[in-house]
Amino acid sequence: MIQTVIHYFLHFGMPLVIAYIFFRDDYKRVYLILLATMLVDLDHLLATPIFSPNRCSINFHPLHTYYAMAAYAAMLFLPKPYKIIGLGLLLHMLTDLNDCVMTYLNCPQCLVEAPARELVAWLGRATKF
């Protein structure tokens, strides 16, 4: 339950906070752009099954790969609105990575076949108190 709340806050609430703090003069437009970057999840339609509750999307779906993330990071050096799109895509990836780590901490065996298992396991160990 808490994992779901955190996941959706990071997808919907955090972009609003970032838009308001860093782009106050244009925060509504920036917020809509950040929300639009969730369309990156359309690549989930290529998976079978389309939804799997314990699937880690990092490095599994084509638009969630490390190569795609490098492209999203490069977008930060482009002018607006590409910079904002890159930021939104990276925030999305961090949200999904956080979800993977939380899943791993609750059920390590659930991610045995996850392509990003080593990264997730390392982050899980690093964040475990």
trRosetta pair geometry for C-beta under 8 A, 3 or more apart (Angstrom, degrees):
i j d omega theta_ij theta_ji phi_ij phi_ji
1 4 5.9 -56 -155 32 29 110
1 5 6.6 27 151 -16 64 105
2 5 5.6 -52 -149 37 37 113
2 6 6.2 36 154 -18 68 105
3 6 5.9 -55 -147 38 29 110
3 7 6.1 34 153 -24 64 109
3 99 6.8 99 179 -133 103 72
3 102 4.7 160 -121 137 112 144
3 103 7.3 100 -158 -64 153 65
3 106 7.5 -74 -53 -14 144 147
4 7 5.5 -52 -145 34 30 115
4 8 6.4 16 162 -8 65 107
5 8 6.4 -63 -147 43 26 99
5 9 6.1 28 155 -20 64 110
6 9 5.7 -56 -144 37 29 112
6 10 6.3 26 158 -18 65 108
6 98 7.1 -116 136 136 119 129
6 102 7.2 145 70 -64 141 161
7 10 6.1 -62 -153 37 25 107
7 11 6.5 17 153 -13 62 110
7 95 6.5 102 -149 176 62 100
7 98 7.4 -179 -96 93 68 107
7 99 5.2 52 -103 -88 114 113
8 11 5.4 -53 -141 40 38 111
8 12 5.8 -2 170 13 73 112
8 13 7.8 73 126 -5 63 98
9 12 6.7 -77 -133 56 22 81
9 13 4.2 -25 -164 28 69 131
9 14 6.6 83 140 -27 71 88
10 13 7.1 -22 -58 53 17 89
10 14 4.9 7 -142 0 47 135
10 91 7.4 -168 170 170 89 92
10 94 7.6 -128 180 102 132 89
10 95 4.0 165 122 -116 127 108
10 98 6.5 141 -49 53 173 148
11 14 7.5 69 5 35 12 100
11 15 7.5 -15 164 -8 31 114
11 38 6.4 66 -165 -98 108 126
11 92 7.2 53 -117 -116 81 74
11 95 5.6 115 -66 -176 73 165
12 15 6.8 -66 -156 34 19 106
12 16 7.1 14 154 -14 57 111
12 35 7.3 40 -119 -109 67 100
13 16 5.8 -63 -159 35 35 111
13 17 6.4 32 151 -18 71 106
14 17 5.5 -51 -145 36 37 113
14 18 6.2 35 157 -17 69 105
14 91 6.6 -172 111 -169 123 127
14 95 7.6 -174 42 -80 144 115
15 18 5.7 -55 -142 41 32 110
15 19 6.0 34 157 -21 67 107
15 31 5.9 120 134 -140 99 68
15 34 3.6 169 -156 129 127 140
15 35 6.2 165 103 -59 159 66
15 88 6.6 38 -117 -119 123 90
15 91 6.4 132 -79 118 87 160
16 19 5.7 -53 -142 37 28 111
16 20 6.1 24 159 -16 64 110
16 27 7.8 65 -160 170 58 110
16 31 5.3 37 -104 -126 63 124
17 20 6.0 -61 -146 39 25 107
17 21 6.1 14 161 -11 65 113
18 21 6.1 -60 -139 42 26 103
18 22 5.7 -17 178 19 66 117
18 23 7.8 35 135 12 67 99
18 34 7.0 139 73 -103 119 161
18 87 7.5 -170 150 153 146 128
18 91 7.3 -117 -3 -91 162 150
19 22 7.1 -74 -127 54 15 83
19 23 5.2 -51 -160 55 57 111
19 27 4.3 114 142 -157 93 79
19 28 7.6 123 151 -56 136 15
19 30 4.1 166 -135 98 102 109
19 31 4.0 -114 22 -65 175 78
19 34 6.1 -128 -58 2 115 140
20 23 7.5 -33 -61 61 9 68
20 24 6.1 44 -175 -101 48 70
20 27 4.6 55 -92 -144 50 150
20 31 7.7 29 -43 -65 75 118
21 24 7.1 -20 -160 -59 8 92
22 30 8.0 -141 84 152 88 163
23 26 5.2 -61 165 67 102 83
23 27 5.2 144 96 -88 84 61
23 30 4.1 74 92 -20 156 165
23 84 7.6 32 -66 -105 157 122
24 27 5.5 -8 -130 -43 28 116
26 29 4.9 -42 173 44 92 114
26 30 5.6 97 112 -25 88 102
27 30 5.5 -59 -139 44 33 111
27 31 5.8 40 159 -27 69 106
28 31 5.7 -51 -146 33 27 113
28 32 6.6 27 154 -17 61 104
29 32 5.8 -56 -153 36 31 110
29 33 6.5 31 150 -18 65 104
30 33 5.6 -53 -150 36 34 112
30 34 6.3 35 152 -19 66 105
30 84 5.6 -125 -140 -140 85 141
31 34 5.6 -53 -147 37 31 112
31 35 6.3 32 153 -18 65 105
32 35 5.6 -51 -145 37 32 112
32 36 6.3 39 152 -26 64 105
33 36 5.5 -53 -149 32 32 115
33 37 7.1 42 151 -30 61 95
33 81 5.8 -137 -128 -169 152 121
33 84 4.9 42 113 127 144 127
33 85 6.3 -91 172 -74 109 68
33 88 6.3 -147 128 -36 78 148
34 37 5.9 -44 -161 15 35 114
34 84 6.7 -91 -62 172 77 96
34 87 7.1 -50 -104 99 97 98
34 88 4.1 -171 -132 -102 59 114
34 91 6.9 4 -157 50 107 147
35 38 6.1 -33 -180 2 50 114
35 88 7.7 -82 -5 -145 20 135
36 39 6.0 -13 174 -8 62 113
36 85 7.9 -50 87 -115 106 87
36 88 7.3 34 64 145 68 165
37 40 5.9 5 168 -16 68 111
37 85 6.0 156 -87 -153 112 63
37 88 3.2 153 2 126 154 121
37 89 5.0 -128 -168 -63 128 62
37 91 7.6 92 87 54 144 99
37 92 5.7 -144 124 -30 109 134
38 41 5.8 -13 172 3 69 113
38 88 8.0 -86 -35 166 59 113
38 92 6.3 173 -97 -108 57 130
39 42 5.6 2 175 -21 68 112
40 43 6.8 -23 167 5 58 107
40 63 4.9 -156 -168 134 88 136
40 64 7.4 117 150 -66 112 77
40 89 5.9 116 -59 -125 151 90
40 92 5.7 122 49 114 139 161
41 44 5.2 -5 177 -6 75 118
41 92 7.8 -132 -46 -172 91 133
42 45 5.8 -25 -180 5 59 116
42 63 7.7 49 60 15 75 150
43 46 5.6 -34 -173 16 60 116
43 47 7.9 63 139 -22 67 95
43 61 4.2 119 116 173 117 115
43 62 5.0 -141 -150 48 136 86
43 63 4.2 -180 -23 17 148 106
43 64 6.7 -163 79 -10 140 91
44 47 5.7 -48 -165 21 52 115
44 50 5.8 76 143 -173 90 75
44 51 7.1 36 169 -78 128 63
44 57 7.1 -48 -88 -119 98 125
44 61 5.9 -45 -77 -103 55 145
45 50 5.9 0 -116 -128 43 111
46 61 6.9 127 56 -141 110 86
46 62 6.8 20 52 0 157 112
47 50 5.9 124 75 -120 85 34
47 52 7.5 -98 139 -3 134 108
47 55 7.5 106 170 -179 158 167
47 60 7.3 31 -95 143 134 109
47 61 6.5 -70 -45 -93 119 92
49 52 5.6 126 63 -61 98 88
51 55 7.9 -162 -174 26 40 128
52 55 3.8 81 78 -25 108 117
54 103 5.9 148 -143 -167 69 134
54 107 6.8 -69 -130 93 125 138
54 110 4.0 -111 -165 -178 134 116
54 111 7.0 -136 165 -64 96 66
55 60 6.4 -159 174 121 104 174
55 114 7.5 149 -159 -102 50 95
56 59 7.9 9 118 47 102 82
56 60 6.3 140 94 -21 63 130
56 96 7.7 116 -167 161 65 93
56 99 7.7 168 -123 100 70 88
56 100 3.8 63 -131 -118 111 113
56 103 6.7 -156 -75 61 91 141
56 104 7.8 24 -74 -50 133 101
56 111 5.5 44 -21 -128 126 114
56 114 4.1 37 38 -140 125 133
56 115 7.6 -147 88 42 107 69
56 116 5.6 -120 128 52 133 108
56 117 7.6 150 42 -73 152 59
56 120 6.1 -73 -129 -64 161 153
57 60 5.3 -111 -149 50 34 113
57 61 5.1 -12 -165 5 91 114
57 64 4.7 -83 145 -168 91 175
57 96 4.9 -67 60 -169 114 136
57 100 7.5 -130 31 -62 61 112
58 64 5.6 -120 -110 158 33 110
58 93 7.0 93 -106 -162 95 84
58 96 5.8 157 -54 119 87 110
58 97 5.3 65 -67 -89 144 77
58 100 5.6 -61 12 -34 120 156
58 114 7.7 42 64 176 86 113
58 115 7.4 -146 104 76 64 94
58 116 4.1 -9 103 -11 107 162
58 119 7.2 -100 125 78 140 135
58 120 7.3 151 59 -60 136 107
59 64 6.6 -96 -27 118 23 86
59 65 5.4 71 -120 -126 54 58
59 66 5.9 12 -92 -26 102 85
59 114 7.9 93 69 164 102 78
59 115 4.0 -133 113 106 107 119
59 116 4.3 137 28 -56 121 96
59 119 7.9 119 -5 24 137 136
60 64 6.3 -5 50 81 66 127
60 114 7.0 -68 -62 -150 118 71
60 115 5.3 169 -75 18 66 119
60 116 7.4 -86 -32 -5 83 99
61 64 4.2 63 62 19 93 115
61 65 7.6 -133 88 -39 48 73
62 65 6.3 -30 -162 -18 33 114
62 68 7.1 109 147 -49 55 139
63 68 5.2 153 -158 -149 42 164
64 68 6.5 -5 -22 61 6 140
64 69 7.8 29 -170 -49 38 98
64 93 6.6 159 -141 -114 75 90
64 96 6.5 -72 -139 103 127 163
65 68 4.7 101 54 6 77 100
65 69 7.0 -138 99 -4 44 87
66 69 5.5 -53 -148 37 34 115
66 70 6.6 42 151 -25 65 99
67 70 5.7 -48 -153 28 33 113
67 71 6.9 33 148 -16 62 101
68 71 5.6 -54 -156 35 37 112
68 72 6.4 39 146 -21 68 103
68 89 8.0 -115 150 169 98 130
69 72 5.3 -48 -146 34 38 114
69 73 6.4 40 152 -21 66 101
69 89 7.9 -170 -117 135 56 104
69 90 6.9 94 -151 -109 84 76
69 93 5.4 108 -107 -135 110 169
70 73 5.7 -51 -149 35 32 112
70 74 6.5 36 149 -22 63 103
71 74 5.5 -51 -149 33 34 114
71 75 6.8 45 149 -30 62 98
72 75 5.6 -45 -158 20 36 119
72 76 7.9 51 144 -30 57 88
72 86 4.9 150 -175 -149 61 74
72 89 4.0 -129 -131 100 130 125
72 90 5.0 165 134 -58 124 81
72 93 6.9 157 63 -12 162 137
73 76 5.9 -34 -173 4 44 116
73 86 6.8 138 -91 -178 10 118
73 90 6.4 89 -78 -86 66 129
74 77 6.2 -56 -174 29 50 108
74 78 7.6 53 135 -26 69 101
74 86 7.3 -134 72 -126 44 142
75 78 5.3 -48 -159 20 53 118
75 82 5.1 -128 -164 159 96 91
75 83 6.4 176 145 -101 77 33
75 85 6.1 -81 163 84 147 89
75 86 2.7 180 90 -72 114 127
75 87 7.9 -123 101 -20 107 54
75 89 7.3 65 45 37 147 129
76 83 5.6 65 -144 -142 38 78
76 86 4.8 -135 -53 110 60 140
76 87 6.5 95 -101 -63 90 76
76 90 7.6 3 -57 -14 115 146
77 83 7.5 164 18 -101 10 95
78 82 3.8 -32 101 93 131 132
78 83 5.6 -160 74 -57 68 73
78 86 7.1 127 35 -18 105 136
79 82 6.4 68 70 34 50 103
79 83 6.5 -84 155 -19 14 110
80 83 5.4 -57 -82 37 53 108
80 84 5.8 41 -135 -13 84 107
81 84 5.0 -52 -165 41 68 115
81 85 6.0 73 136 -26 83 99
82 85 5.4 -52 -146 36 36 114
82 86 6.2 39 154 -20 67 103
83 86 5.8 -53 -150 36 28 112
83 87 6.4 31 150 -20 62 106
84 87 5.5 -50 -148 35 33 115
84 88 6.3 35 153 -19 65 104
85 88 5.7 -54 -149 37 31 111
85 89 6.4 29 154 -18 65 106
86 89 5.8 -56 -146 37 30 110
86 90 6.3 27 156 -15 65 107
87 90 5.9 -59 -148 39 29 107
87 91 6.3 31 153 -20 65 106
88 91 5.6 -52 -146 36 31 112
88 92 6.4 36 152 -23 63 104
89 92 5.5 -50 -151 32 33 116
89 93 6.5 33 151 -19 64 103
90 93 5.5 -50 -147 36 36 112
90 94 6.4 37 153 -18 66 103
91 94 5.7 -54 -147 38 32 111
91 95 6.3 37 152 -22 64 104
92 95 5.6 -53 -150 34 31 114
92 96 6.5 26 153 -14 64 105
93 96 5.7 -54 -147 40 32 108
93 97 6.1 34 152 -21 66 106
94 97 5.5 -51 -142 38 32 113
94 98 6.3 39 154 -23 64 102
95 98 5.7 -51 -151 32 30 114
95 99 6.6 32 149 -20 62 104
96 99 5.4 -50 -151 33 36 116
96 100 6.5 41 149 -22 65 100
97 100 5.4 -48 -151 32 36 114
97 101 6.5 36 151 -18 66 102
97 116 7.7 -98 -119 144 86 156
97 119 7.8 -63 -143 128 112 120
97 120 7.4 -154 -159 -96 75 83
97 123 7.3 66 165 26 105 176
98 101 5.7 -54 -149 36 33 110
98 102 6.4 30 153 -17 66 106
99 102 5.8 -55 -146 38 30 109
99 103 6.3 33 153 -20 64 106
100 103 5.7 -55 -150 36 30 112
100 104 6.2 32 152 -21 65 108
100 111 6.8 93 -166 -110 87 146
100 114 7.0 136 -151 -168 118 156
100 116 6.5 1 179 87 164 126
100 120 4.7 -96 139 -112 114 128
101 104 5.5 -54 -147 36 31 114
101 105 6.3 32 155 -21 65 104
101 120 5.6 -158 -83 -154 61 80
101 123 4.9 -78 -103 109 125 119
101 124 5.3 -177 -152 -75 81 75
101 127 6.5 51 172 35 137 145
102 105 5.8 -50 -145 34 32 111
102 106 6.5 19 158 -7 63 110
103 106 6.1 -70 -153 46 29 102
103 107 6.1 -48 174 51 68 96
103 110 5.8 -105 163 91 103 136
103 111 6.3 113 112 -49 111 117
104 107 7.2 -95 -129 68 18 53
104 108 5.6 44 -169 -105 69 59
104 110 7.4 -141 -95 62 43 98
104 111 5.2 -40 -92 17 87 146
104 120 4.9 161 -46 151 152 112
104 121 6.4 -145 -170 -84 145 53
104 124 4.6 -103 109 -73 126 143
105 108 7.8 36 -97 -63 13 78
105 124 5.2 -175 -69 -143 80 106
105 127 7.7 -73 -74 86 134 109
105 128 6.7 169 -122 -86 112 98
106 110 7.8 3 89 13 82 139
107 110 3.8 50 118 -12 115 122
107 111 7.5 122 102 -9 80 83
108 111 6.7 -75 -166 41 40 94
108 112 7.8 74 141 -65 66 74
108 121 7.4 63 -141 -108 104 94
108 124 7.6 144 -99 140 95 169
109 112 5.6 -2 -162 -42 52 111
111 114 4.0 -22 -169 -7 88 131
111 117 5.5 159 139 -110 100 89
111 120 6.0 -77 151 94 159 152
111 121 7.9 -170 96 -58 128 85
112 117 7.0 28 -160 -113 18 145
113 117 7.6 -178 105 -53 7 132
114 117 4.4 132 72 -64 90 82
114 120 6.4 2 103 16 145 147
116 119 4.7 -49 -178 46 88 116
116 120 5.4 90 119 -26 91 102
117 120 5.7 -61 -141 42 28 109
117 121 5.9 28 161 -21 68 109
118 121 5.8 -52 -141 37 27 110
118 122 6.3 28 156 -19 62 107
119 122 5.8 -56 -149 36 28 111
119 123 6.3 23 155 -13 64 108
120 123 5.8 -57 -147 41 30 108
120 124 6.1 36 152 -25 65 107
121 124 5.4 -52 -145 34 30 116
121 125 6.5 29 155 -17 64 102
122 125 6.0 -55 -151 36 30 108
122 126 6.2 26 152 -18 64 111
123 126 5.4 -57 -142 40 33 113
123 127 6.0 15 163 -8 69 112
124 127 6.4 -66 -140 44 23 97
124 128 6.2 34 159 -38 63 106
125 128 5.9 -48 -143 17 28 115
